[in-house]
Structures are given as C-alpha cells and as structure tokens.
Amino acid sequence: MIKLKDFFSFKQNRFFWLNIIGMVVVILAAIGGTLFWLDAYTHHGQSYLVPNVKHKSLEQAQLLLQNQNMQGVVVDSTYVKELSPGIILEQKPEGGMRVKEGRTIYLTINTREVPRVRIPDIIDNSSVRQAAAKLKAMKFKLTEPELVPGEQDWVYGIKYRGKSLKSGDKVPFEAVLTLCIGNTHLRDSLATDTLGLNLRQESEAQVDDSWF
C-alpha cells in the first residue's frame, strides 16, 4: 500500500510530477500568449491624440486625421451664415481626446446651400404683431410694411422680392420679407372714392336720359 508521504515524493513519482509541472507550464504559456495577443490586437496602452479640426475645411480636417491614423466621416450639416461653406462645425470625439488607432471621427459641416424655410400660416390669419413675432423667431427679416385697404393691422399678404407668397411657400433662410397689412383709412378712402364714382356715373346716366 502506497503511503501518502511516498505519493508526494518526487524521487518515487518523478514521471507523474514531471507531467504535472509540464501541464502547468503549458497552461501558463497559453494564458500569457493569449494576453499578449489581445494586447497586440487591441493596441493596449497605445492611443492617438484627436486633432482639433473645428473651423477647418473638410480637406484640411481629413489630412490632419489621416496623419493621426484616424478617418473623418461627415454625418450632419447645418447652416451658419458667418462661416464659409464646407467648414467643420462640430466633431465627435472632441479635439484633445485620446483614442485607438483607426478611430472614426464624426464631423458636422457648414452646408454649402442656404436652407429654405416654409412660410407659416399667418396670411389673413393673424395681426401684424403676431405675424412679425413669428417670422422674426424663424430668423426672417422684415421691411417697412405695405399698407393695403382692410382691417387695421391685419395681415393680408407677404411678399418676397416683390412676389406675393402663399402659406407653405419656401424662401431662403433669413430672407427679407414685406408684410401687407390692413389700413382702415385706405379702406374708408377707397369706399368713399367708390361711392363718389358710383354717384357720378348715376348722375351722368340721368343727364344722358334727359336728352330723350
């Protein structure tokens, strides 16, 4: 019968213990190799500084990103009148952050075309104060209003570059518009002139009849 002391004796069980030691070495080597491969594959500890490409052209931004082993992708556009078309407005991740090699940097650029905005439903539907407030909130600019016969300060029309618009028509962002608003004095004056013209026509007709 093998004693416990003899079982753990290296001299008497050399082959067994050499196998155990060999298995442990193989397992440790496998674990170490796996960790080394993962570090190499994921570039563990290796990072690149994201360049700040805001307010640069798209071509300049792409060159700077490529120099840092990154790529830029345009995902959105917006309109800023004060900046040149094609200029980078936003980037994600932000400049100064550290990222892995090959990271995609998402870019927002200043659109090359002025966006067009729909005219809201304010024609014959609101006062001049309400209409002006709504249009200014949409970044439109207003000229001196054009007075037309009608209810005082009521909006009867909108013009852009002399052309009458309808609700839903599209005009360029920040376009200069002219409101056509009612004026009771013009309305009353027009009514008086119309009445006078009708009276004169009736009088002339009566004079003509008297000749017969």
NORVEN-V65969 format. One record per residue. N is the residue number from 1. RES is the residue in one small letter. SS is DSSP state (helix for helix, strand for strand, loop for the rest). OMEGA is omega as a letter, one per 20 degrees, with the letter a starting at -180 (* if undefined). Layout:
{{N RES SS OMEGA} {N RES SS OMEGA}}
This chain:
{{1 m loop a} {2 i loop r} {3 k loop a} {4 l helix r} {5 k helix r} {6 d helix a} {7 f helix a} {8 f loop r} {9 s loop a} {10 f loop a} {11 k loop a} {12 q loop a} {13 n loop a} {14 r helix a} {15 f helix a} {16 f helix a} {17 w helix r} {18 l helix r} {19 n helix r} {20 i helix a} {21 i helix r} {22 g helix r} {23 m helix r} {24 v helix r} {25 v helix r} {26 v helix a} {27 i helix r} {28 l helix r} {29 a helix r} {30 a helix r} {31 i helix r} {32 g helix r} {33 g helix r} {34 t helix r} {35 l helix r} {36 f helix r} {37 w helix r} {38 l helix r} {39 d helix a} {40 a helix a} {41 y helix a} {42 t helix a} {43 h loop a} {44 h loop r} {45 g loop a} {46 q loop a} {47 s loop a} {48 y strand a} {49 l strand r} {50 v loop r} {51 p loop r} {52 n loop a} {53 v loop r} {54 k loop r} {55 h loop r} {56 k loop r} {57 s strand a} {58 l helix r} {59 e helix r} {60 q helix a} {61 a helix a} {62 q helix r} {63 l helix r} {64 l helix a} {65 l helix r} {66 q helix r} {67 n helix r} {68 q loop r} {69 n loop r} {70 m loop r} {71 q strand r} {72 g strand r} {73 v strand r} {74 v strand a} {75 v strand a} {76 d strand r} {77 s strand r} {78 t strand a} {79 y loop r} {80 v loop a} {81 k loop a} {82 e loop a} {83 l loop a} {84 s loop r} {85 p loop r} {86 g loop r} {87 i strand r} {88 i strand r} {89 l strand a} {90 e strand r} {91 q strand r} {92 k strand i} {93 p loop a} {94 e loop r} {95 g loop a} {96 g loop r} {97 m loop r} {98 r strand a} {99 v strand r} {100 k loop r} {101 e loop r} {102 g loop a} {103 r loop r} {104 t strand r} {105 i strand a} {106 y strand a} {107 l strand r} {108 t strand a} {109 i strand r} {110 n strand a} {111 t loop a} {112 r loop a} {113 e loop r} {114 v loop a} {115 p loop r} {116 r strand a} {117 v strand a} {118 r strand r} {119 i loop a} {120 p loop a} {121 d loop a} {122 i loop a} {123 i loop a} {124 d loop a} {125 n loop a} {126 s loop r} {127 s strand a} {128 v helix r} {129 r helix r} {130 q helix a} {131 a helix a} {132 a helix a} {133 a helix a} {134 k helix a} {135 l helix r} {136 k helix r} {137 a helix r} {138 m loop r} {139 k loop r} {140 f loop r} {141 k strand a} {142 l strand r} {143 t loop r} {144 e loop a} {145 p loop r} {146 e strand a} {147 l strand r} {148 v strand r} {149 p strand r} {150 g loop r} {151 e loop a} {152 q loop r} {153 d loop r} {154 w strand a} {155 v strand a} {156 y strand a} {157 g strand r} {158 i strand r} {159 k strand r} {160 y strand a} {161 r loop r} {162 g loop a} {163 k strand r} {164 s strand a} {165 l strand r} {166 k loop r} {167 s loop a} {168 g loop r} {169 d loop r} {170 k strand r} {171 v strand a} {172 p strand r} {173 f loop a} {174 e loop r} {175 a loop r} {176 v strand a} {177 l strand r} {178 t strand r} {179 l strand r} {180 c strand a} {181 i strand a} {182 g strand r} {183 n strand a} {184 t helix r} {185 h helix r} {186 l helix r} {187 r helix a} {188 d helix r} {189 s helix r} {190 l helix r} {191 a helix r} {192 t helix r} {193 d helix r} {194 t helix r} {195 l helix r} {196 g helix r} {197 l helix r} {198 n helix r} {199 l helix r} {200 r helix r} {201 q helix r} {202 e helix a} {203 s helix r} {204 e helix r} {205 a helix r} {206 q helix r} {207 v helix r} {208 d helix a} {209 d helix a} {210 s helix a} {211 w loop a} {212 f loop *}}
